[in-house]
Amino acid sequence: MSDPKEARLAAVLDVSRETFDRLNAYEALLKKWNPAINLVSAQTLAQVWERHFLDSAQVFALAAPHAGHWVDLGSGGGFPGLVIAAIAAELAPDLTVTLVESDRRKSAFLATVSRDLGLNTQIIAKRIEEVDPLDADFLSARALASLDALLGFAERHLRPSGTAFFPKGAKWRDELAEARKSWSISLKTHPSMTDPEAAILEITGVQRV
Ligand SMILES: C[S@@+](CC[C@H](N)C(=O)[O-])C[C@H]1O[C@@H](n2cnc3c(N)ncnc32)[C@H](O)[C@@H]1O
């Protein structure tokens, strides 16, 4: 493999040319739409593969088995949910992905990418609080809300046997301490491949205390 950005992702997941082609098409659409609707910050647009694709792919790699219903909340430009759907198109045909994004222009972008790439997704252009319980096997959300608020969404949308994955930045320990005042959870933490100070919180057994 000659392209370093593809090689970095290939070290995490055993994907073929088919998935790299999908992600390259996604990158082109992101760059086309971003000036109009600000899907990602201008600084990270130059590093889409590291800051967004790899950052999302590592979440997929933590989940098992790759089947059932994956729900991504506040997807924005599609991170991590749409990248997960792009990988699932090759590696996990039994996974369906639902993206919840209340901003109409962003949800239109998600629908366009999903259609162009031939992905198995459902896109819900509503506020998370207004969506009927989604009964997710896997739940993800990046840069959406405090851990305390995310656990409230998990209580509503994650099935009792399900697992949530929340990528969190450098202050994740403070967020965790705050959330534990209101929630009982089982937690595993994973280092982030894209930021030494960040972590991915893997959470099961969410219960209000
Ligand atoms: C900071 S962006 C993060 C987007 C993406 N997850 C990422 O990491 O690049 C948060 C997104 O969540 C959406 N959002 C915020 N609150 C929401 C809600 N209550 N229901 C649905 N979407 C929401 C916003 O429109 C925005 O696109």
PDBQT file of the ligand as one rigid body, heavy atoms in Angstrom, charges set to zero:
ROOT
HETATM    1  C1  LIG A 301     -19.907  19.439  17.615  1.00  0.00    +0.000 C 
HETATM    2  S1  LIG A 301     -20.860  18.600  16.442  1.00  0.00    +0.000 S 
HETATM    3  C2  LIG A 301     -20.042  17.019  16.375  1.00  0.00    +0.000 C 
HETATM    4  C3  LIG A 301     -20.355  16.292  15.105  1.00  0.00    +0.000 C 
HETATM    5  C4  LIG A 301     -19.663  14.929  14.954  1.00  0.00    +0.000 C 
HETATM    6  N1  LIG A 301     -20.146  13.969  15.923  1.00  0.00    +0.000 N 
HETATM    7  C5  LIG A 301     -18.168  15.052  15.030  1.00  0.00    +0.000 C 
HETATM    8  O1  LIG A 301     -17.577  14.588  16.008  1.00  0.00    +0.000 OA
HETATM    9  O2  LIG A 301     -17.572  15.623  14.092  1.00  0.00    +0.000 OA
HETATM   10  C6  LIG A 301     -22.385  18.178  17.265  1.00  0.00    +0.000 C 
HETATM   11  C7  LIG A 301     -23.506  17.825  16.303  1.00  0.00    +0.000 C 
HETATM   12  O3  LIG A 301     -24.623  17.356  17.047  1.00  0.00    +0.000 OA
HETATM   13  C8  LIG A 301     -25.800  17.932  16.532  1.00  0.00    +0.000 C 
HETATM   14  N2  LIG A 301     -26.729  18.014  17.679  1.00  0.00    +0.000 N 
HETATM   15  C9  LIG A 301     -26.547  18.745  18.795  1.00  0.00    +0.000 A 
HETATM   16  N3  LIG A 301     -27.572  18.538  19.655  1.00  0.00    +0.000 NA
HETATM   17  C10 LIG A 301     -28.415  17.659  19.052  1.00  0.00    +0.000 A 
HETATM   18  C11 LIG A 301     -29.655  17.058  19.432  1.00  0.00    +0.000 A 
HETATM   19  N4  LIG A 301     -30.211  17.339  20.596  1.00  0.00    +0.000 N 
HETATM   20  N5  LIG A 301     -30.241  16.196  18.570  1.00  0.00    +0.000 NA
HETATM   21  C12 LIG A 301     -29.661  15.909  17.371  1.00  0.00    +0.000 A 
HETATM   22  N6  LIG A 301     -28.490  16.446  16.956  1.00  0.00    +0.000 NA
HETATM   23  C13 LIG A 301     -27.875  17.315  17.781  1.00  0.00    +0.000 A 
HETATM   24  C14 LIG A 301     -25.379  19.296  15.989  1.00  0.00    +0.000 C 
HETATM   25  O4  LIG A 301     -26.243  19.738  14.959  1.00  0.00    +0.000 OA
HETATM   26  C15 LIG A 301     -23.986  18.994  15.472  1.00  0.00    +0.000 C 
HETATM   27  O5  LIG A 301     -24.000  18.605  14.108  1.00  0.00    +0.000 OA
ENDROOT
TORSDOF 0
